[in-house]
Amino acid sequence: MDVMCWKCGKAILAENPVGRTLVCESCGSDVRSCRNCLFWSPGSYHDCAERVEDAVRDKERANFCDSFRLNPAFKIDHAPAPGAGGKPGTGSSAAKAAFDGLFGE
């Protein structure tokens, strides 16, 4: 599954389960972190939508949480953008636009 890094928005090729040592090739951030997780929910108990007993202190670092799943909201669409004509570089533009759209610009 191709997903975007929560930090830099670049593509990460990974499958569930994600190993704890996997890092983004672009920025070096840990992939198996709360910020890349399907259950990341700031403001919820332990900032997690799952019922977890122990809080993960650093949400941006790799952890051993059994509930971790890559967030499909960060999934990259490989189809060219409308009117792009499949020109080189459009994939990264589309990925950045999708990433920016997550935060309501």
C-alpha positions in Angstrom: 0.0 0.0 0.0 1.3 3.4 -0.9 0.7 6.0 1.8 2.0 9.5 2.6 4.4 10.3 5.4 2.5 12.4 8.0 5.5 14.8 8.2 6.7 15.5 4.7 3.9 14.1 2.5 6.2 11.9 0.4 5.1 8.4 -0.6 5.9 5.4 1.7 5.6 1.9 0.3 4.6 -0.3 3.3 2.2 -3.1 4.2 0.5 -3.8 7.5 1.9 -4.9 9.8 4.6 -2.2 9.7 7.9 -2.9 11.3 9.1 -0.6 14.1 12.3 0.3 12.3 10.7 1.5 9.0 11.5 5.2 8.3 10.4 7.6 5.6 13.2 7.7 3.0 12.6 11.4 2.4 12.6 12.9 5.9 13.7 10.0 8.1 10.6 10.1 10.4 9.4 6.9 11.9 6.5 5.3 9.9 5.1 3.2 12.8 4.1 6.2 14.9 0.9 7.5 16.3 0.8 10.3 13.7 0.7 7.7 10.8 -1.9 5.5 12.5 -5.5 5.0 11.5 -6.5 5.5 15.2 -4.7 8.8 15.7 -7.3 11.1 17.3 -6.0 14.2 19.0 -8.1 15.1 22.0 -9.3 11.6 22.6 -8.1 9.6 25.6 -4.3 9.1 25.0 -5.0 10.8 21.6 -6.2 7.4 20.3 -9.6 6.2 19.0 -8.7 2.7 20.2 -9.0 1.7 23.8 -5.3 1.5 24.8 -4.1 1.0 28.3 -0.7 2.7 28.1 -0.2 6.1 26.6 2.5 6.5 24.0 4.5 9.5 25.2 6.1 10.6 21.9 3.4 10.4 19.1 6.0 11.1 16.4 8.4 8.2 17.3 8.2 4.5 16.6 6.3 2.5 19.2 5.2 -1.0 20.1 1.4 -0.3 20.1 -0.6 -3.5 19.1 -3.4 -1.3 17.6 -1.2 0.4 15.0 -2.6 0.4 11.4 -1.4 2.6 8.6 -3.9 5.4 8.0 -5.7 4.9 4.7 -6.6 8.6 4.7 -3.0 9.1 3.7 -3.4 6.7 0.7 -1.9 8.0 -2.5 -4.0 8.1 -5.7 -1.8 7.1 -8.6 -4.2 8.3 -11.2 -3.2 11.5 -13.0 -5.0 14.7 -11.9 -7.7 15.8 -14.3 -6.2 17.7 -17.2 -2.7 16.7 -16.2 -2.3 14.4 -19.2 0.1 12.1 -17.3 3.0 14.5 -17.5 6.0 13.8 -15.4 5.8 15.3 -11.9 2.0 15.3 -11.7 2.0 12.4 -9.2 3.9 14.4 -6.6 1.7 17.4 -7.2 -1.4 15.3 -6.7 0.1 13.7 -3.5 0.9 17.2 -2.1 -2.6 18.4 -2.9 -4.2 15.4 -1.3 -2.0 15.9 1.8 -2.8 19.6 2.0 -6.5 18.7 1.7 -6.3 16.7 4.9 -5.8 19.8 6.9 -8.5 22.0 5.2 -6.0 24.5 3.8 
